[in-house]
Amino acid sequence: MVVAPHHLAAEAGCRVLRDGGNAIEAMVAAAAVIAVVYPHMNGLGGDNFWLISDGGREPEGIDACGAAAALASRERYLARGWSAGIPSRGPDAALTVAGAVSGWSMALERSRSLGGRLPLSRLLSEAIELARSGFPVTGSQARNTRQHRAELEDVPGFRATFLPDGEAPAEGQRMTLPRLAATLEHLARAGLDDFYRGALADSLARDLEAGGSPLRRGDFERHRALAVQPLRVQLRAGSVFGMPPPTQGLASLMILGLFDRLDVREGEGMAHVHGLVEATKRAFLVRDAHVTDPAYMRVDPQSFLEAGFLDQEALQIDPRSALPWPRRAAPGDTVWLGAIDRHGLAVSFIQSIYWEFGSGLVLPESGIAWQNRGTSFALEAGHRNPLAPLRRPFHTIQPALALLGDGRVMPYGTMGGEGQPQTMAAVFTRHVAFGQDLGRAIAAPRWLLGRTWGQAVTNLRMEDRFDPSLVAALRAAGHEVQLVGAFDEMMGHAGALVLHRSGALAGLMQGASDPRSDGSAACA
């Protein structure tokens, strides 16, 4: 089974499984397709992270995060007039190497050790065909193009690629990406490493330099995806794993570890929602104080997931009163996908170009839209996450995978920047702690603590499907609640898979995609 926030990606991965491919190969195919058909959320010009569990074993992690260019110094940006901070759009925002393709490559190396044999040309074939022949523009892409057109249309390459005939495309309109199709065809022939050390790397570096980005050929040459040990939190229900820094995986796991200690017995009430919101605040305080490029960290992130620390932090949560929350929230748009094959190989995967359409810069030769992940760096001296050459940026994106005590394996995740760990906690607790059906746990009303970019307030946004008495109780506890639409896209595109490995349901797979997305759960 494959879950993705776009049905064409889920179906592409499913067909790979039917052709005898494994979950990793299915994920590469789905990742390539979604890079084409959801171009405002992710692409070859972004980063990705992987958790891979073979047969219920503890997962391995792949960190495919690109570092800042060797020329991306604080002095360079100040000299270019960016004293207020790194720009969010344009060539100067395109300052980190795109690691996504290296993540595909490292994952396929692991796949081969597990018996994966499908050729790269097969895995990229559906993405190539969709980019060449066309795909229907989703409502999400159409809305985001209209909403952000003013800040993107003058960025080199954006207008020609994403504003056909000079207008934002309508939902359902056919869009083709012929240059991206040619790039994928080239990778299928030359191999994925060509993105970093071959003819494609030459093209990318040439176009980036000509467009005004600080990235150069040497930055690509230096890049490698990393095999990493995931973080782990032990809950009463089992173990949950997430990515280490520079992602916010620590915060996601801390929320669950703290909530587990609140001993909440029933879902959807004040204790559930207030408890998770307050656990989020405690986790974000730790994240914001410590998480950065791990090469610069002086503390072990796993130490914040140990029982003693979580016990003490949980005592700081007031069950009746909200901790004041003036913190700034980070934006982000992303895709999460999951796959499990017939042998029990499970993958939790996330891929992103950060903000909608990333930097907006589209390279003329390759047709690749470049991420703006480097916007998460700061230019202030003494900041926790300062811009520096070759430094790796802070990442909001992080997949999760649970190995539950009853034998279930559960890859899950979502897009949504600051909202990712909050949505993931809502889905996990609803399904695992309170026994909700997986689809219901994902479709149920959600909340988001924090400020979305472009807005000046920091509050608790809640979809208007919540019980009014719960909203009133949260306000009485001191939460500044704002109601939003019933199925608001700001709440993320969540998804999850569950494989039952023991008991009466052994062998059963369940999957669900988010009604806020264009996705599906596809069975092979």
Backbone torsions as a table, in degrees:
resi	resn	phi	psi	omega
1	MET	NA	145.4	177.7
2	VAL	-131.0	136.4	173.9
3	VAL	-119.4	135.5	178.2
4	ALA	-151.4	155.3	179.4
5	PRO	-79.3	4.4	169.1
6	HIS	-133.9	128.6	-173.1
7	HIS	-62.6	-30.1	179.4
8	LEU	-66.1	-34.1	177.0
9	ALA	-69.7	-43.7	178.6
10	ALA	-61.5	-41.7	-179.4
11	GLU	-67.5	-37.5	177.9
12	ALA	-63.0	-44.5	177.3
13	GLY	-63.4	-38.7	179.3
14	CYS	-62.5	-40.8	179.4
15	ARG	-65.4	-32.9	175.1
16	VAL	-63.8	-42.0	177.0
17	LEU	-61.5	-40.7	179.2
18	ARG	-65.2	-29.6	179.3
19	ASP	-81.7	5.6	178.0
20	GLY	96.4	4.3	177.5
21	GLY	-75.3	163.0	178.0
22	ASN	-97.1	-178.6	-174.0
23	ALA	-64.2	-33.5	179.1
24	ILE	-68.7	-44.6	178.4
25	GLU	-63.4	-39.9	176.5
26	ALA	-61.2	-38.1	-178.8
27	MET	-69.0	-39.4	177.5
28	VAL	-62.3	-43.6	178.3
29	ALA	-61.9	-44.5	179.5
30	ALA	-66.4	-38.8	179.5
31	ALA	-64.7	-38.6	178.0
32	ALA	-67.2	-42.1	179.7
33	VAL	-65.2	-44.6	-177.0
34	ILE	-70.1	-23.7	173.2
35	ALA	-65.3	-25.3	177.7
36	VAL	-86.8	-51.3	-167.8
37	VAL	-88.9	-9.9	174.6
38	TYR	-126.4	59.0	-170.1
39	PRO	-70.0	-16.5	178.2
40	HIS	-79.5	-13.6	-175.5
41	MET	-106.7	-26.1	-173.5
42	ASN	-166.6	173.8	178.2
43	GLY	170.9	-179.1	178.7
44	LEU	-65.4	-19.8	179.2
45	GLY	-87.9	15.7	-179.4
46	GLY	-118.4	-159.2	-178.8
47	ASP	-120.3	166.2	170.4
48	ASN	-151.5	164.4	178.8
49	PHE	-137.9	146.0	-175.1
50	TRP	-129.8	142.3	162.5
51	LEU	-122.5	127.4	-175.6
52	ILE	-128.0	120.4	178.7
53	SER	-117.1	122.9	-178.3
54	ASP	-98.6	108.3	174.8
55	GLY	63.7	35.9	178.2
56	GLY	83.1	5.2	177.4
57	ARG	-78.5	162.1	178.0
58	GLU	-56.9	137.3	-172.0
59	PRO	-73.5	155.6	169.7
60	GLU	-99.5	151.3	179.4
61	GLY	-114.6	145.4	172.1
62	ILE	-123.1	124.5	179.5
63	ASP	-107.5	106.5	179.0
64	ALA	-113.0	60.3	179.8
65	CYS	-104.3	127.0	179.9
66	GLY	-85.8	145.3	-178.8
67	ALA	-88.1	166.7	176.1
68	ALA	-67.0	150.7	178.5
69	ALA	-61.3	152.7	177.0
70	ALA	-61.9	-25.9	178.8
71	LEU	-89.7	-2.1	-174.5
72	ALA	-86.0	73.4	179.6
73	SER	-100.6	157.9	175.1
74	ARG	-57.6	-39.8	-178.6
75	GLU	-63.1	-38.5	179.8
76	ARG	-62.0	-45.7	-175.8
77	TYR	-71.7	-36.8	176.4
78	LEU	-65.9	-38.7	179.4
79	ALA	-66.8	-26.2	179.0
80	ARG	-88.5	7.0	173.3
81	GLY	90.2	17.1	-177.0
82	TRP	-99.6	47.1	-176.9
83	SER	-64.7	-24.2	179.4
84	ALA	-79.9	-8.7	179.9
85	GLY	135.2	168.0	-179.9
86	ILE	-66.1	134.2	-179.2
87	PRO	-66.3	151.7	-179.4
88	SER	-89.2	-18.5	-177.6
89	ARG	-132.4	160.0	175.6
90	GLY	91.0	179.0	-174.1
91	PRO	-58.9	-35.6	179.7
92	ASP	-70.4	-17.8	174.8
93	ALA	-81.9	-16.4	179.9
94	ALA	-90.2	71.4	-169.0
95	LEU	-116.3	-0.8	178.0
96	THR	-117.9	148.0	176.6
97	VAL	-63.4	142.9	175.4
98	ALA	-83.2	118.4	-175.9
99	GLY	-95.8	-6.2	-170.1
100	ALA	-55.1	-47.5	-175.9
101	VAL	-65.6	-32.7	176.6
102	SER	-67.8	-31.1	175.1
103	GLY	-66.7	-43.2	174.5
104	TRP	-55.9	-44.9	-175.4
105	SER	-63.9	-47.8	-179.2
106	MET	-65.4	-38.1	178.8
107	ALA	-63.6	-39.2	178.9
108	LEU	-68.9	-31.0	172.7
109	GLU	-61.5	-43.4	177.3
110	ARG	-65.6	-37.9	178.7
111	SER	-59.0	-42.7	-178.5
112	ARG	-63.6	-33.6	177.7
113	SER	-70.5	-16.2	178.6
114	LEU	-103.6	11.4	176.7
115	GLY	97.8	4.1	177.9
116	GLY	-65.2	132.9	-174.0
117	ARG	-134.7	-2.6	-177.1
118	LEU	-68.9	137.6	-179.3
119	PRO	-70.7	153.7	179.8
120	LEU	-58.7	-36.6	179.7
121	SER	-58.3	-37.0	177.3
122	ARG	-69.1	-41.3	-176.4
123	LEU	-67.6	-29.8	-178.8
124	LEU	-96.4	-4.0	-170.0
125	SER	-62.8	-42.6	-177.3
126	GLU	-70.9	-35.9	176.3
127	ALA	-63.4	-42.0	179.3
128	ILE	-61.4	-46.2	-177.7
129	GLU	-65.0	-41.3	178.7
130	LEU	-66.4	-39.9	178.7
131	ALA	-66.4	-37.3	-177.6
132	ARG	-77.7	-49.3	-172.7
133	SER	-88.5	-23.7	175.6
134	GLY	114.5	159.3	-179.7
135	PHE	-145.6	155.0	179.4
136	PRO	-77.7	130.8	176.8
137	VAL	-64.6	131.7	178.1
138	THR	-78.7	161.9	173.8
139	GLY	-60.5	-35.4	178.4
140	SER	-62.1	-46.4	178.9
141	GLN	-64.9	-42.7	-179.3
142	ALA	-62.0	-45.2	179.8
143	ARG	-63.2	-46.1	-177.2
144	ASN	-68.3	-32.8	176.3
145	THR	-65.1	-46.5	178.5
146	ARG	-62.3	-44.0	-174.6
147	GLN	-65.4	-36.9	-172.7
148	HIS	-111.4	11.8	-176.8
149	ARG	-56.3	-44.8	-173.7
150	ALA	-58.4	-36.6	-177.3
151	GLU	-89.3	-7.7	-175.1
152	LEU	-113.0	-28.8	-167.2
153	GLU	-65.0	-22.3	179.0
154	ASP	-95.7	-0.9	175.3
155	VAL	-72.8	134.2	-176.0
156	PRO	-52.0	127.7	174.7
157	GLY	90.8	-19.4	-174.1
158	PHE	-69.4	-48.6	-176.2
159	ARG	-58.5	-46.9	-176.4
160	ALA	-65.6	-27.7	-175.7
161	THR	-91.3	-45.9	-169.0
162	PHE	-113.5	1.4	175.6
163	LEU	-123.6	68.7	-179.3
164	PRO	-58.6	135.5	-178.0
165	ASP	60.4	20.5	176.3
166	GLY	79.6	7.0	-177.6
167	GLU	-126.4	154.1	173.2
168	ALA	-64.0	134.8	-177.9
169	PRO	-67.8	151.2	175.8
170	ALA	-86.0	154.4	174.8
171	GLU	-57.8	131.8	-179.6
172	GLY	90.2	-12.6	178.7
173	GLN	-67.1	143.5	179.8
174	ARG	-78.6	131.0	177.9
175	MET	-124.2	136.0	174.2
176	THR	-116.5	150.2	177.7
177	LEU	-130.6	72.3	-171.5
178	PRO	-64.0	-35.3	179.9
179	ARG	-69.0	-37.5	176.4
180	LEU	-66.3	-37.0	175.9
181	ALA	-59.3	-45.3	179.9
182	ALA	-63.9	-37.2	178.7
183	THR	-65.2	-44.0	177.9
184	LEU	-64.4	-38.7	176.0
185	GLU	-61.7	-41.7	178.6
186	HIS	-61.8	-43.9	178.8
187	LEU	-63.8	-37.4	178.7
188	ALA	-61.8	-33.8	179.3
189	ARG	-83.2	-47.3	-170.8
190	ALA	-87.2	-20.8	-176.1
191	GLY	99.5	155.3	-173.7
192	LEU	-67.8	-28.0	-179.3
193	ASP	-66.3	-17.0	178.4
194	ASP	-61.6	-24.2	177.7
195	PHE	-60.7	-28.5	-174.1
196	TYR	-113.3	-25.4	-172.8
197	ARG	-139.0	23.6	-178.1
198	GLY	-134.6	-157.0	-177.8
199	ALA	-62.6	-36.4	178.3
200	LEU	-66.2	-39.5	175.9
201	ALA	-58.1	-40.8	177.0
202	ASP	-59.7	-44.9	-179.2
203	SER	-64.3	-46.2	-179.1
204	LEU	-60.7	-47.9	-179.0
205	ALA	-63.4	-39.9	178.8
206	ARG	-61.9	-47.1	-178.3
207	ASP	-69.4	-38.6	179.0
208	LEU	-64.3	-45.2	179.0
209	GLU	-63.5	-44.5	179.7
210	ALA	-62.9	-32.0	-179.2
211	GLY	-79.7	-13.0	179.0
212	GLY	108.6	4.4	177.2
213	SER	-76.8	151.7	175.9
214	PRO	-79.6	-5.8	-178.8
215	LEU	-69.1	141.8	179.7
216	ARG	-135.2	172.2	-176.6
217	ARG	-56.6	-39.3	-179.4
218	GLY	-62.7	-29.8	177.9
219	ASP	-65.6	-37.6	177.2
220	PHE	-69.4	-42.4	-178.6
221	GLU	-59.3	-37.2	-177.5
222	ARG	-74.2	-23.1	-168.5
223	HIS	-71.9	138.6	171.0
224	ARG	-143.5	140.2	167.3
225	ALA	-67.4	155.4	-175.2
226	LEU	-119.2	136.7	168.8
227	ALA	-85.1	124.2	-174.2
228	VAL	-129.9	156.4	175.4
229	GLN	-88.3	122.8	179.9
230	PRO	-64.4	155.6	167.9
231	LEU	-75.8	158.7	-176.8
232	ARG	-142.9	137.2	170.4
233	VAL	-124.2	136.4	179.5
234	GLN	-95.6	122.3	177.7
235	LEU	-114.2	169.8	176.0
236	ARG	-61.0	-31.7	-177.1
237	ALA	-83.0	-15.4	-177.3
238	GLY	147.1	-158.3	-176.9
239	SER	-108.3	140.0	175.5
240	VAL	-122.0	136.7	-175.1
241	PHE	-118.2	145.3	177.2
242	GLY	-146.2	172.9	-178.4
243	MET	-79.0	145.1	175.3
244	PRO	-77.0	175.0	173.2
245	PRO	-54.5	148.6	18.2
246	PRO	-86.7	14.9	177.4
247	THR	-85.7	169.3	175.5
248	GLN	-91.9	25.6	176.6
249	GLY	-55.5	-32.7	177.6
250	LEU	-57.9	-44.9	-178.9
251	ALA	-63.4	-42.0	-179.4
252	SER	-59.5	-44.9	-179.0
253	LEU	-73.0	-35.8	178.0
254	MET	-61.8	-40.3	179.5
255	ILE	-57.3	-46.6	-180.0
256	LEU	-66.4	-41.0	179.7
257	GLY	-63.6	-39.4	178.5
258	LEU	-70.7	-44.4	-178.8
259	PHE	-63.2	-35.9	179.1
260	ASP	-58.1	-29.7	-177.9
261	ARG	-85.9	-7.6	179.3
262	LEU	-83.7	-11.5	175.2
263	ASP	56.4	45.6	177.5
264	VAL	-77.2	131.6	-172.3
265	ARG	-101.9	-12.5	-174.4
266	GLU	-142.4	138.6	-179.0
267	GLY	-85.5	160.4	171.4
268	GLU	78.1	-6.2	178.8
269	GLY	-93.3	-172.4	-179.2
270	MET	-57.9	-44.1	-177.4
271	ALA	-62.2	-37.8	-179.1
272	HIS	-69.6	-58.7	-174.0
273	VAL	-68.9	-48.9	178.5
274	HIS	-59.9	-41.5	-179.6
275	GLY	-61.6	-43.3	179.1
276	LEU	-69.1	-38.0	178.6
277	VAL	-64.2	-43.3	-179.8
278	GLU	-70.4	-35.8	174.4
279	ALA	-63.6	-36.8	176.8
280	THR	-60.1	-43.8	-179.5
281	LYS	-61.3	-45.4	179.3
282	ARG	-62.3	-41.0	-179.4
283	ALA	-67.8	-39.8	-180.0
284	PHE	-67.6	-32.5	176.5
285	LEU	-62.6	-42.0	177.3
286	VAL	-67.6	-47.3	178.8
287	ARG	-54.6	-48.7	-174.5
288	ASP	-71.0	-20.6	178.5
289	ALA	-86.2	-22.7	-168.5
290	HIS	-130.5	-33.4	-168.0
291	VAL	-78.5	125.9	177.5
292	THR	-160.2	-165.2	172.5
293	ASP	-53.3	121.7	-175.2
294	PRO	-59.4	-22.0	177.7
295	ALA	-64.6	-18.7	-177.5
296	TYR	-109.9	2.8	-179.6
297	MET	-85.2	144.2	179.8
298	ARG	-111.4	6.4	177.6
299	VAL	-128.0	153.4	177.3
300	ASP	-85.4	116.7	-177.7
301	PRO	-60.1	-28.1	179.1
302	GLN	-63.4	-24.9	-178.6
303	SER	-63.2	-26.2	179.7
304	PHE	-78.9	-5.3	179.0
305	LEU	-108.6	4.6	177.7
306	GLU	-76.0	153.2	-172.5
307	ALA	-58.5	-42.9	-177.3
308	GLY	-61.2	-44.9	179.8
309	PHE	-65.3	-46.1	-179.0
310	LEU	-64.2	-37.2	177.2
311	ASP	-57.7	-46.5	-178.6
312	GLN	-68.6	-39.9	179.1
313	GLU	-65.4	-39.5	-179.3
314	ALA	-62.7	-31.5	178.1
315	LEU	-65.4	-19.7	-179.4
316	GLN	-81.4	-8.4	-178.0
317	ILE	-86.7	120.7	178.4
318	ASP	-87.1	119.7	-177.3
319	PRO	-69.8	-10.3	-176.2
320	ARG	-119.0	-4.9	-173.5
321	SER	-141.2	141.2	-178.3
322	ALA	-86.7	135.0	171.9
323	LEU	-69.7	129.2	177.7
324	PRO	-54.2	141.0	-172.0
325	TRP	-135.9	91.2	177.9
326	PRO	-97.9	13.4	-170.7
327	ARG	-70.8	150.4	177.8
328	ARG	-82.5	136.9	-180.0
329	ALA	-100.9	149.5	178.9
330	ALA	-97.7	142.1	178.2
331	PRO	-82.8	179.0	174.0
332	GLY	163.2	144.5	174.1
333	ASP	-135.1	140.6	-160.4
334	THR	-159.4	170.1	168.2
335	VAL	-129.6	134.3	171.1
336	TRP	-109.5	138.1	177.7
337	LEU	-136.2	151.0	177.4
338	GLY	-136.6	153.4	177.9
339	ALA	-149.5	144.1	171.2
340	ILE	-136.9	131.5	180.0
341	ASP	-101.2	-179.6	-173.9
342	ARG	-66.8	-17.6	178.6
343	HIS	-93.4	0.0	179.4
344	GLY	88.7	7.9	173.7
345	LEU	-71.3	123.6	-174.4
346	ALA	-120.6	140.2	-178.2
347	VAL	-130.5	131.5	169.7
348	SER	-117.6	124.5	-165.1
349	PHE	-139.7	140.8	177.5
350	ILE	-140.1	140.8	-173.2
351	GLN	-143.0	138.3	-170.0
352	SER	-155.3	153.8	166.0
353	ILE	-115.3	17.4	178.1
354	TYR	76.3	-109.4	-179.0
355	TRP	-71.4	168.1	177.8
356	GLU	-54.8	123.1	-177.3
357	PHE	65.3	13.6	176.3
358	GLY	58.8	-134.2	179.1
359	SER	-71.5	-16.5	-174.3
360	GLY	87.4	-14.5	-178.8
361	LEU	-74.1	122.9	177.4
362	VAL	-115.4	122.2	-173.5
363	LEU	-75.0	132.2	-170.5
364	PRO	-66.8	-34.3	-178.4
365	GLU	-79.6	-44.3	-173.2
366	SER	-93.3	-20.8	-175.5
367	GLY	73.2	16.4	-178.2
368	ILE	-88.3	129.7	173.4
369	ALA	-86.7	130.6	-172.1
370	TRP	-97.1	141.9	-178.9
371	GLN	-67.5	163.9	172.6
372	ASN	-120.0	34.1	-178.0
373	ARG	-58.3	-28.6	179.6
374	GLY	-65.6	-11.6	175.6
375	THR	-62.3	-21.0	179.2
376	SER	-73.5	-12.9	173.0
377	PHE	-72.4	157.7	177.3
378	ALA	-117.8	151.9	176.8
379	LEU	-97.9	-7.5	-179.5
380	GLU	-72.1	135.5	176.2
381	ALA	-64.2	136.7	178.0
382	GLY	84.0	2.4	178.9
383	HIS	-68.8	152.8	179.2
384	ARG	-63.5	-30.7	-174.5
385	ASN	-127.0	63.2	-173.7
386	PRO	-78.7	150.3	173.6
387	LEU	-67.0	132.9	174.9
388	ALA	-155.7	146.3	177.9
389	PRO	-54.0	133.2	175.5
390	LEU	69.8	5.4	176.5
391	ARG	-78.1	146.2	-179.0
392	ARG	-93.0	138.0	-174.4
393	PRO	-79.7	156.8	171.3
394	PHE	-66.4	138.9	-178.1
395	HIS	-121.1	129.1	170.8
396	THR	-76.2	-26.0	-172.5
397	ILE	-77.1	141.3	-178.3
398	GLN	-169.7	121.3	175.4
399	PRO	-81.0	165.3	176.9
400	ALA	-135.9	156.6	177.9
401	LEU	-150.8	128.9	-179.1
402	ALA	-110.9	139.0	170.0
403	LEU	-113.8	101.8	-171.9
404	LEU	-85.7	156.3	-174.7
405	GLY	-64.5	-22.5	179.4
406	ASP	-89.5	9.2	176.2
407	GLY	97.9	-6.8	179.5
408	ARG	-71.7	143.6	172.7
409	VAL	-113.5	129.0	-172.4
410	MET	-134.9	95.9	167.0
411	PRO	-78.6	135.5	179.6
412	TYR	-155.0	162.6	180.0
413	GLY	172.9	-175.3	-177.9
414	THR	-163.4	165.5	164.7
415	MET	-90.7	177.2	171.0
416	GLY	127.2	16.9	173.3
417	GLY	56.3	-122.4	-179.0
418	GLU	-60.5	-27.3	-178.7
419	GLY	-79.0	-10.8	-175.2
420	GLN	-55.8	-55.8	-177.5
421	PRO	-65.1	-27.2	179.3
422	GLN	-71.2	-46.4	177.6
423	THR	-64.1	-41.4	179.9
424	MET	-62.2	-39.1	177.7
425	ALA	-66.6	-39.0	178.6
426	ALA	-63.0	-47.3	-178.7
427	VAL	-64.3	-46.2	-177.0
428	PHE	-63.1	-48.8	-176.6
429	THR	-67.1	-38.9	179.3
430	ARG	-61.4	-44.4	-176.4
431	HIS	-80.6	-48.2	-172.4
432	VAL	-83.9	-48.6	-175.7
433	ALA	-78.0	-34.9	-172.3
434	PHE	-116.4	6.0	168.7
435	GLY	72.3	18.7	178.3
436	GLN	-71.0	146.6	171.8
437	ASP	-53.2	144.9	-174.2
438	LEU	-59.3	-44.9	179.2
439	GLY	-63.2	-41.1	178.2
440	ARG	-66.0	-39.6	-179.8
441	ALA	-61.0	-33.0	-179.9
442	ILE	-82.6	-37.8	-177.3
443	ALA	-79.4	-20.0	-176.0
444	ALA	-58.5	155.3	-178.7
445	PRO	-59.7	145.0	-175.6
446	ARG	-126.9	173.2	-178.7
447	TRP	-134.0	164.9	178.3
448	LEU	-145.9	115.0	174.3
449	LEU	-87.7	124.7	174.9
450	GLY	126.2	170.7	-177.7
451	ARG	-92.5	129.5	171.3
452	THR	-83.7	150.7	-171.7
453	TRP	-64.1	144.0	-177.8
454	GLY	90.4	-2.7	179.3
455	GLN	-121.9	148.5	-168.7
456	ALA	-95.3	-6.1	-175.0
457	VAL	-107.1	151.8	174.1
458	THR	-114.9	114.9	-175.6
459	ASN	-150.9	-171.3	178.6
460	LEU	-109.4	105.2	177.0
461	ARG	-86.8	136.8	-179.3
462	MET	-133.9	136.0	174.3
463	GLU	-63.8	146.6	-169.9
464	ASP	-77.3	9.6	176.4
465	ARG	-87.5	-6.0	178.3
466	PHE	-67.4	151.7	175.6
467	ASP	-58.6	127.7	-179.8
468	PRO	-56.5	-31.1	179.4
469	SER	-67.6	-33.2	176.0
470	LEU	-67.9	-44.0	178.1
471	VAL	-58.6	-43.6	179.9
472	ALA	-63.8	-40.2	-180.0
473	ALA	-65.7	-39.5	178.8
474	LEU	-65.6	-42.2	177.5
475	ARG	-63.1	-40.1	178.9
476	ALA	-64.1	-28.7	178.5
477	ALA	-80.1	-5.6	177.4
478	GLY	108.0	4.3	176.9
479	HIS	-78.3	133.9	175.8
480	GLU	-87.7	94.2	-171.3
481	VAL	-93.6	134.0	172.1
482	GLN	-124.8	125.9	178.5
483	LEU	-84.7	138.8	178.4
484	VAL	-125.3	-172.4	-175.3
485	GLY	-61.1	163.4	-173.2
486	ALA	-63.6	-40.0	177.9
487	PHE	-132.0	71.2	-171.8
488	ASP	-82.6	131.6	-177.1
489	GLU	-63.1	-23.7	178.5
490	MET	-61.1	-19.0	-179.7
491	MET	-80.0	-0.2	173.7
492	GLY	96.5	168.8	176.2
493	HIS	-115.0	91.7	-175.5
494	ALA	-87.8	161.2	175.1
495	GLY	-160.8	159.6	179.4
496	ALA	-160.3	154.6	172.7
497	LEU	-131.2	147.8	175.1
498	VAL	-134.5	128.3	172.6
499	LEU	-112.5	122.9	175.1
500	HIS	-87.3	119.6	-175.2
501	ARG	-103.1	-6.8	-178.4
502	SER	-152.2	171.8	177.8
503	GLY	79.3	-166.5	-175.1
504	ALA	-64.7	-25.4	-178.1
505	LEU	-98.3	13.5	-176.6
506	ALA	-52.4	129.8	-179.8
507	GLY	94.7	-14.4	179.7
508	LEU	-74.0	134.8	172.3
509	MET	-113.6	140.7	174.0
510	GLN	-126.4	147.1	178.0
511	GLY	-150.5	150.1	178.3
512	ALA	-151.4	143.3	176.6
513	SER	-116.3	166.5	-171.6
514	ASP	-86.7	129.8	175.2
515	PRO	-65.5	-12.3	176.4
516	ARG	-79.6	-7.0	-177.4
517	SER	-112.7	-170.9	175.9
518	ASP	-108.5	26.9	-166.9
519	GLY	-97.8	-173.6	178.3
520	SER	-161.7	165.7	168.3
521	ALA	-108.4	116.7	-174.2
522	ALA	-109.9	134.0	-177.9
523	CYS	-102.1	142.4	173.3
524	ALA	-102.0	NA	NA
